[in-house]
């Protein structure tokens, strides 16, 4: 499987600050996958995660964030970045949905 990055990243310079103020995460997760496939293959495979901005609802949502903000000197163009909101679906179903999307993304 390709490299996936989940935040908080222990190597991030702000990790100690995050750890100081947060004990647990929440339903909003940022992750990245290597930029070497077709995003359409990933998105078209998802059944539970829908593309959307409405954090806080009951449904699981995903949005690519590379295009939403100006690129900074810290951004890595070799990755596609995403933000997902975890909804009320079964955890196992959500994991399987993302796994299926990633498997289809990795096909060459």
ChimeraX commands (.cxc) that place a marker at each C-alpha (Angstrom):
marker #1 position 0.00,0.00,0.00 radius 0.5
marker #1 position 1.13,3.53,-0.72 radius 0.5
marker #1 position 2.29,5.82,2.06 radius 0.5
marker #1 position -0.56,7.51,3.94 radius 0.5
marker #1 position 0.01,10.36,6.39 radius 0.5
marker #1 position -2.39,10.93,9.27 radius 0.5
marker #1 position -2.18,14.02,11.46 radius 0.5
marker #1 position -1.18,14.77,14.18 radius 0.5
marker #1 position 2.25,13.94,12.86 radius 0.5
marker #1 position 4.85,13.33,15.58 radius 0.5
marker #1 position 7.48,14.86,13.28 radius 0.5
marker #1 position 5.52,18.10,12.90 radius 0.5
marker #1 position 7.13,21.02,14.72 radius 0.5
marker #1 position 3.78,21.80,16.41 radius 0.5
marker #1 position 3.14,18.27,17.69 radius 0.5
marker #1 position 4.20,19.05,21.28 radius 0.5
marker #1 position 1.83,22.01,21.35 radius 0.5
marker #1 position -1.00,19.82,20.04 radius 0.5
marker #1 position -0.23,17.16,22.64 radius 0.5
marker #1 position -0.26,19.78,25.42 radius 0.5
marker #1 position -3.79,20.99,24.65 radius 0.5
marker #1 position -5.52,17.92,23.18 radius 0.5
marker #1 position -6.08,14.55,24.82 radius 0.5
marker #1 position -8.05,12.99,21.98 radius 0.5
marker #1 position -8.96,13.83,18.43 radius 0.5
marker #1 position -12.39,14.41,16.97 radius 0.5
marker #1 position -14.33,13.41,13.89 radius 0.5
marker #1 position -12.38,15.69,11.56 radius 0.5
marker #1 position -9.27,14.01,10.16 radius 0.5
marker #1 position -6.64,15.17,7.68 radius 0.5
marker #1 position -4.62,12.67,5.68 radius 0.5
marker #1 position -2.53,12.49,2.54 radius 0.5
marker #1 position -1.75,9.92,-0.14 radius 0.5
marker #1 position 1.11,9.89,-2.59 radius 0.5
marker #1 position 0.39,11.80,-5.78 radius 0.5
marker #1 position 0.86,8.99,-8.28 radius 0.5
marker #1 position -2.61,7.85,-9.27 radius 0.5
marker #1 position -5.90,9.15,-10.61 radius 0.5
marker #1 position -8.05,10.86,-8.00 radius 0.5
marker #1 position -11.14,9.91,-10.00 radius 0.5
marker #1 position -10.38,6.25,-9.29 radius 0.5
marker #1 position -10.31,7.01,-5.57 radius 0.5
marker #1 position -13.45,9.17,-5.44 radius 0.5
marker #1 position -15.51,7.00,-7.79 radius 0.5
marker #1 position -14.89,3.98,-5.54 radius 0.5
marker #1 position -16.23,5.61,-2.38 radius 0.5
marker #1 position -19.77,4.61,-1.40 radius 0.5
marker #1 position -20.14,6.13,2.09 radius 0.5
marker #1 position -17.93,9.20,1.90 radius 0.5
marker #1 position -19.48,11.96,-0.17 radius 0.5
marker #1 position -17.69,15.11,-1.30 radius 0.5
marker #1 position -18.79,18.03,0.85 radius 0.5
marker #1 position -17.95,20.82,3.31 radius 0.5
marker #1 position -20.66,20.45,5.95 radius 0.5
marker #1 position -18.71,19.29,9.01 radius 0.5
marker #1 position -20.86,18.31,11.95 radius 0.5
marker #1 position -23.60,16.42,10.14 radius 0.5
marker #1 position -24.38,12.74,10.49 radius 0.5
marker #1 position -22.92,11.64,7.14 radius 0.5
marker #1 position -19.26,10.94,6.38 radius 0.5
marker #1 position -17.74,13.54,4.05 radius 0.5
marker #1 position -14.44,13.99,2.25 radius 0.5
marker #1 position -12.88,16.99,0.50 radius 0.5
marker #1 position -9.53,17.38,-1.25 radius 0.5
marker #1 position -7.80,20.35,0.38 radius 0.5
marker #1 position -4.84,20.96,-1.95 radius 0.5
marker #1 position -6.94,23.33,-4.05 radius 0.5
marker #1 position -8.74,25.04,-1.15 radius 0.5
marker #1 position -5.88,27.07,0.26 radius 0.5
marker #1 position -2.80,28.76,-1.15 radius 0.5
marker #1 position 0.21,26.50,-1.29 radius 0.5
marker #1 position 2.82,27.28,1.32 radius 0.5
marker #1 position 6.50,26.55,1.40 radius 0.5
marker #1 position 5.72,23.59,3.71 radius 0.5
marker #1 position 3.30,21.95,1.29 radius 0.5
marker #1 position 4.43,18.80,-0.42 radius 0.5
marker #1 position 3.29,18.57,-4.03 radius 0.5
marker #1 position 4.02,14.85,-4.02 radius 0.5
marker #1 position 0.87,14.24,-1.94 radius 0.5
marker #1 position -2.87,14.73,-2.33 radius 0.5
marker #1 position -4.29,16.07,0.95 radius 0.5
marker #1 position -7.82,15.34,2.16 radius 0.5
marker #1 position -10.01,16.21,5.08 radius 0.5
marker #1 position -12.70,13.78,6.18 radius 0.5
marker #1 position -15.56,14.16,8.60 radius 0.5
marker #1 position -16.51,10.94,10.36 radius 0.5
marker #1 position -20.25,10.37,10.32 radius 0.5
marker #1 position -22.50,7.89,12.11 radius 0.5
marker #1 position -21.94,4.95,9.78 radius 0.5
marker #1 position -20.30,1.78,11.03 radius 0.5
marker #1 position -16.58,2.24,11.68 radius 0.5
marker #1 position -15.84,-1.00,9.85 radius 0.5
marker #1 position -17.90,0.14,6.86 radius 0.5
marker #1 position -16.04,3.46,6.73 radius 0.5
marker #1 position -12.66,1.74,6.92 radius 0.5
marker #1 position -13.66,-0.66,4.15 radius 0.5
marker #1 position -14.94,2.24,2.02 radius 0.5
marker #1 position -11.66,4.16,2.30 radius 0.5
marker #1 position -9.65,0.97,1.81 radius 0.5
marker #1 position -11.57,0.16,-1.38 radius 0.5
marker #1 position -10.98,3.69,-2.66 radius 0.5
marker #1 position -7.25,3.42,-1.95 radius 0.5
marker #1 position -7.02,0.00,-3.62 radius 0.5
marker #1 position -8.63,1.40,-6.77 radius 0.5
marker #1 position -6.37,4.46,-6.64 radius 0.5
marker #1 position -3.27,2.23,-6.52 radius 0.5
marker #1 position -4.23,0.24,-9.62 radius 0.5
marker #1 position -2.09,1.17,-12.58 radius 0.5
marker link #1:1,2 radius 0.2
marker link #1:2,3 radius 0.2
marker link #1:3,4 radius 0.2
marker link #1:4,5 radius 0.2
marker link #1:5,6 radius 0.2
marker link #1:6,7 radius 0.2
marker link #1:7,8 radius 0.2
marker link #1:8,9 radius 0.2
marker link #1:9,10 radius 0.2
marker link #1:10,11 radius 0.2
marker link #1:11,12 radius 0.2
marker link #1:12,13 radius 0.2
marker link #1:13,14 radius 0.2
marker link #1:14,15 radius 0.2
marker link #1:15,16 radius 0.2
marker link #1:16,17 radius 0.2
marker link #1:17,18 radius 0.2
marker link #1:18,19 radius 0.2
marker link #1:19,20 radius 0.2
marker link #1:20,21 radius 0.2
marker link #1:21,22 radius 0.2
marker link #1:22,23 radius 0.2
marker link #1:23,24 radius 0.2
marker link #1:24,25 radius 0.2
marker link #1:25,26 radius 0.2
marker link #1:26,27 radius 0.2
marker link #1:27,28 radius 0.2
marker link #1:28,29 radius 0.2
marker link #1:29,30 radius 0.2
marker link #1:30,31 radius 0.2
marker link #1:31,32 radius 0.2
marker link #1:32,33 radius 0.2
marker link #1:33,34 radius 0.2
marker link #1:34,35 radius 0.2
marker link #1:35,36 radius 0.2
marker link #1:36,37 radius 0.2
marker link #1:37,38 radius 0.2
marker link #1:38,39 radius 0.2
marker link #1:39,40 radius 0.2
marker link #1:40,41 radius 0.2
marker link #1:41,42 radius 0.2
marker link #1:42,43 radius 0.2
marker link #1:43,44 radius 0.2
marker link #1:44,45 radius 0.2
marker link #1:45,46 radius 0.2
marker link #1:46,47 radius 0.2
marker link #1:47,48 radius 0.2
marker link #1:48,49 radius 0.2
marker link #1:49,50 radius 0.2
marker link #1:50,51 radius 0.2
marker link #1:51,52 radius 0.2
marker link #1:52,53 radius 0.2
marker link #1:53,54 radius 0.2
marker link #1:54,55 radius 0.2
marker link #1:55,56 radius 0.2
marker link #1:56,57 radius 0.2
marker link #1:57,58 radius 0.2
marker link #1:58,59 radius 0.2
marker link #1:59,60 radius 0.2
marker link #1:60,61 radius 0.2
marker link #1:61,62 radius 0.2
marker link #1:62,63 radius 0.2
marker link #1:63,64 radius 0.2
marker link #1:64,65 radius 0.2
marker link #1:65,66 radius 0.2
marker link #1:66,67 radius 0.2
marker link #1:67,68 radius 0.2
marker link #1:68,69 radius 0.2
marker link #1:69,70 radius 0.2
marker link #1:70,71 radius 0.2
marker link #1:71,72 radius 0.2
marker link #1:72,73 radius 0.2
marker link #1:73,74 radius 0.2
marker link #1:74,75 radius 0.2
marker link #1:75,76 radius 0.2
marker link #1:76,77 radius 0.2
marker link #1:77,78 radius 0.2
marker link #1:78,79 radius 0.2
marker link #1:79,80 radius 0.2
marker link #1:80,81 radius 0.2
marker link #1:81,82 radius 0.2
marker link #1:82,83 radius 0.2
marker link #1:83,84 radius 0.2
marker link #1:84,85 radius 0.2
marker link #1:85,86 radius 0.2
marker link #1:86,87 radius 0.2
marker link #1:87,88 radius 0.2
marker link #1:88,89 radius 0.2
marker link #1:89,90 radius 0.2
marker link #1:90,91 radius 0.2
marker link #1:91,92 radius 0.2
marker link #1:92,93 radius 0.2
marker link #1:93,94 radius 0.2
marker link #1:94,95 radius 0.2
marker link #1:95,96 radius 0.2
marker link #1:96,97 radius 0.2
marker link #1:97,98 radius 0.2
marker link #1:98,99 radius 0.2
marker link #1:99,100 radius 0.2
marker link #1:100,101 radius 0.2
marker link #1:101,102 radius 0.2
marker link #1:102,103 radius 0.2
marker link #1:103,104 radius 0.2
marker link #1:104,105 radius 0.2
marker link #1:105,106 radius 0.2
marker link #1:106,107 radius 0.2
marker link #1:107,108 radius 0.2
view
